[in-house]
C-alpha cells in the first residue's frame, strides 16, 4: 500500500515534468513560459523526492533524497514570488535586489539542510512512510516558505484587483489554482507537520503531492492553452 503511493507519486512527477517541457517547448523565448515551466519542474522535484523516498529501502539514498523534500518547496515559494512580479505583465524592472530576494531562502535552506547544529530534520524513521524527525531548523524553513508564498499570493491578488479584461480573467484562475494548492499542499505538507500531526498521520504527506498535478494542469491549461500573449 505504501509503496503503491510511492509509485503513484513518481508517475505524477513524470507527468508534471512532461507538462513543464511541453509548456516550455511551445515558445522557449517567452519568459512567462520559462518561469512557469521552472515552477512546474520544482513541483515535480518535490513530488518525485517524496515518492522515491517511500519507494526505496536504501538508507544512504533515502538520506540524500529526503533533503530534496525541502529544496523543491523553497524553490516553489521563491519562484511563485518571482512569477508574481512578471505575470501576466511585469510590475517592476527586475534588478539585483529582486534576484537577491529570489535566492535568499535557497541559501538559508541549503545551509540548514547540512548544518547539524540547527538542522531542518534530525533523522528518518525507516517505517513504511519514512517518518521524519524534525529539527529546530524546520521552523525557519516553514516561516520562509509561508512568507514568500503569502507575499507572492498577495501580489497576484493586488494585480487582480487592479486588472481588467484578459488580465483579470487570467489572474482570477491563477489565484484559484493557488488557493487549491494552499488548501491541500501547504496545509497537509507544511501546516499539519509543523503542529506535530505528521508523526500521527504520515499518510497526510501524500495528499499535497498527489493533488499537485490538478493544480498545475488547471493553471497550465488556463494560462497557455490558447497561446495568450501576456505582454
C-alpha positions as CSV (number, residue, x, y, z in Angstrom):
1,X,0.0,0.0,0.0
2,X,2.7,2.5,1.0
3,X,4.9,1.6,-2.0
4,X,1.9,2.0,-4.2
5,X,1.7,5.6,-3.1
6,X,5.4,5.9,-3.9
7,X,4.9,4.6,-7.5
8,X,1.9,7.0,-7.9
9,X,3.9,10.0,-6.8
10,X,6.8,9.0,-9.2
11,X,4.3,8.8,-12.1
12,X,2.7,12.1,-11.1
13,X,6.2,13.7,-11.0
14,X,6.9,12.3,-14.5
15,X,3.6,13.8,-15.8
16,X,4.5,17.2,-14.3
17,X,7.9,17.0,-15.9
18,X,6.4,16.4,-19.3
19,X,3.9,19.2,-18.7
20,X,6.7,21.6,-17.9
21,X,8.7,20.5,-21.0
22,X,5.5,20.8,-23.2
23,X,4.8,24.4,-22.0
24,X,8.4,25.4,-22.4
25,X,8.8,24.0,-25.9
26,X,5.7,25.9,-27.2
27,X,7.7,29.1,-27.0
28,X,11.1,28.8,-25.3
29,X,11.7,32.6,-25.7
30,X,8.7,33.6,-23.7
31,X,9.9,34.4,-20.2
32,X,6.4,33.8,-18.8
33,X,6.5,30.2,-20.1
34,X,10.1,29.7,-18.9
35,X,9.3,30.8,-15.3
36,X,6.1,28.8,-15.2
37,X,7.9,25.7,-16.5
38,X,10.6,26.2,-13.8
39,X,7.8,26.3,-11.2
40,X,6.4,23.0,-12.6
41,X,9.9,21.4,-12.6
42,X,10.3,22.3,-8.9
43,X,7.0,20.9,-8.0
44,X,7.9,17.7,-9.9
45,X,11.2,17.5,-8.0
46,X,9.3,17.8,-4.7
47,X,6.8,15.1,-5.7
48,X,9.4,12.8,-7.0
49,X,11.6,13.1,-3.9
50,X,8.7,12.1,-1.6
51,X,7.7,9.2,-3.8
52,X,11.2,7.9,-4.3
53,X,12.0,8.0,-0.5
54,X,8.9,5.9,0.1
55,X,9.8,3.6,-2.7
56,X,13.4,2.8,-1.9
57,X,14.9,1.0,1.1
58,X,18.5,2.2,0.7
59,X,19.2,4.3,3.8
60,X,22.0,6.3,2.1
61,X,19.8,7.2,-0.8
62,X,16.9,8.0,1.5
63,X,19.1,10.5,3.4
64,X,20.2,12.2,0.2
65,X,16.8,12.3,-1.5
66,X,15.0,13.4,1.7
67,X,16.9,16.7,1.5
68,X,15.3,17.4,-1.8
69,X,11.9,17.4,0.0
70,X,13.0,20.8,1.2
71,X,14.9,22.0,-1.8
72,X,11.9,21.7,-4.2
73,X,9.4,23.6,-2.0
74,X,11.7,26.5,-1.2
75,X,12.2,26.9,-5.0
76,X,8.5,26.7,-5.4
77,X,7.9,29.6,-3.0
78,X,10.6,31.8,-4.4
79,X,9.5,31.1,-8.0
80,X,5.9,31.9,-7.1
81,X,7.0,35.3,-5.8
82,X,9.2,36.0,-8.9
83,X,6.3,34.9,-11.1
84,X,4.0,37.4,-9.4
85,X,6.4,40.2,-10.5
86,X,6.2,39.3,-14.2
87,X,2.8,37.6,-14.7
88,X,0.6,38.5,-16.6
89,X,2.6,41.7,-17.0
90,X,5.7,43.0,-15.2
91,X,5.1,45.4,-12.4
92,X,8.7,46.4,-12.0
93,X,12.1,46.2,-13.6
94,X,13.8,43.0,-12.3
95,X,17.1,44.1,-10.8
96,X,19.8,42.8,-8.5
97,X,17.5,43.3,-5.4
98,X,14.9,41.0,-6.9
99,X,17.5,38.3,-7.7
100,X,18.8,38.5,-4.1
101,X,15.3,38.2,-2.7
102,X,14.8,35.2,-5.0
103,X,17.9,33.3,-4.0
104,X,17.9,34.3,-0.3
105,X,15.7,31.5,1.0
106,X,17.5,28.9,-1.0
107,X,20.8,29.8,0.6
108,X,19.3,29.6,4.0
109,X,17.6,26.3,3.2
110,X,20.8,24.6,1.9
111,X,22.6,25.9,5.0
112,X,20.1,24.4,7.4
113,X,20.0,21.1,5.5
114,X,23.7,20.5,6.1
115,X,24.2,22.3,9.5
116,X,24.0,19.7,12.2
117,X,23.7,22.3,15.0
118,X,20.4,23.7,13.7
119,X,19.1,21.2,11.2
120,X,15.8,21.0,9.4
121,X,15.5,17.3,10.2
122,X,17.4,15.1,12.6
123,X,16.7,11.7,11.3
124,X,14.3,9.5,9.3
125,X,12.5,6.5,10.8
126,X,12.5,3.6,8.5
127,X,8.9,2.8,8.9
128,X,6.7,2.4,5.8
129,X,6.1,6.1,5.5
130,X,9.7,7.2,6.3
131,X,8.6,9.4,9.1
132,X,10.9,12.4,9.5
133,X,12.1,13.6,13.0
134,X,12.2,17.4,12.6
135,X,15.0,19.6,13.9
136,X,14.7,23.2,15.0
137,X,15.7,24.5,11.5
138,X,12.3,23.4,10.2
139,X,10.7,26.4,11.9
140,X,13.0,28.7,9.9
141,X,12.2,26.9,6.7
142,X,8.4,26.9,7.3
143,X,8.5,30.7,8.2
144,X,10.4,31.5,5.0
145,X,8.2,29.3,2.8
146,X,5.0,30.9,4.2
147,X,6.4,34.4,4.0
148,X,7.3,34.0,0.3
149,X,4.1,32.1,-0.5
150,X,1.9,34.7,1.1
151,X,3.9,37.6,-0.5
152,X,3.5,36.1,-3.9
153,X,-0.2,35.4,-3.4
154,X,-0.7,38.9,-2.2
155,X,1.0,40.3,-5.3
156,X,-1.3,38.3,-7.5
157,X,-4.4,39.4,-5.6
158,X,-3.2,43.1,-5.8
159,X,-2.8,42.7,-9.5
160,X,-6.2,41.0,-9.8
161,X,-7.9,44.0,-8.0
162,X,-6.3,46.5,-10.4
163,X,-6.6,44.4,-13.6
164,X,-9.4,44.3,-16.2
165,X,-10.1,42.3,-19.4
166,X,-8.0,39.2,-20.2
167,X,-5.5,40.0,-17.4
168,X,-8.2,39.9,-14.8
169,X,-9.5,36.6,-16.2
170,X,-6.0,35.1,-16.1
171,X,-5.3,36.3,-12.6
172,X,-8.7,35.0,-11.3
173,X,-8.0,31.5,-12.4
174,X,-4.4,31.6,-11.3
175,X,-5.5,32.7,-7.9
176,X,-8.0,29.8,-7.8
177,X,-5.1,27.4,-8.5
178,X,-3.0,29.0,-5.7
179,X,-6.0,28.7,-3.3
180,X,-6.4,25.0,-4.2
181,X,-2.8,24.2,-3.7
182,X,-2.7,26.1,-0.4
183,X,-5.7,24.2,1.0
184,X,-4.3,20.8,0.1
185,X,-0.5,21.1,-0.4
186,X,0.5,23.7,2.1
187,X,-1.9,22.5,4.7
188,X,-1.0,18.8,4.5
189,X,2.7,19.1,4.0
190,X,3.6,22.2,6.0
191,X,1.0,23.4,8.4
192,X,0.0,20.0,9.9
193,X,3.6,18.6,10.2
194,X,4.5,22.0,11.9
195,X,2.0,21.2,14.6
196,X,3.1,17.7,15.1
197,X,0.3,15.8,13.3
198,X,2.7,14.4,10.7
199,X,4.0,11.9,13.3
200,X,0.5,10.6,14.0
201,X,-0.8,10.7,10.4
202,X,2.1,10.4,8.0
203,X,-0.3,9.4,5.2
204,X,-1.2,13.1,5.0
205,X,2.1,13.9,3.4
206,X,0.9,12.2,0.2
207,X,-2.2,14.4,-0.2
208,X,-0.5,17.6,-1.4
209,X,1.9,15.9,-3.9
210,X,-0.8,13.7,-5.4
211,X,-3.1,16.7,-6.0
212,X,-0.4,18.9,-7.3
213,X,-1.0,17.6,-10.8
214,X,-4.5,19.0,-10.7
215,X,-3.3,22.5,-9.7
216,X,-0.6,22.6,-12.4
217,X,-2.8,21.1,-15.0
218,X,-5.6,23.5,-14.3
219,X,-3.4,26.6,-14.2
220,X,-1.3,25.5,-17.1
221,X,-4.3,24.9,-19.3
222,X,-5.8,28.3,-18.4
223,X,-2.6,30.2,-19.0
224,X,-1.2,28.6,-22.1
225,X,-3.9,26.6,-23.9
226,X,-4.7,29.4,-26.3
227,X,-1.2,30.8,-26.5
228,X,-2.3,34.1,-25.0
229,X,0.1,37.0,-25.5
230,X,0.7,38.2,-21.9
231,X,2.9,41.3,-22.5
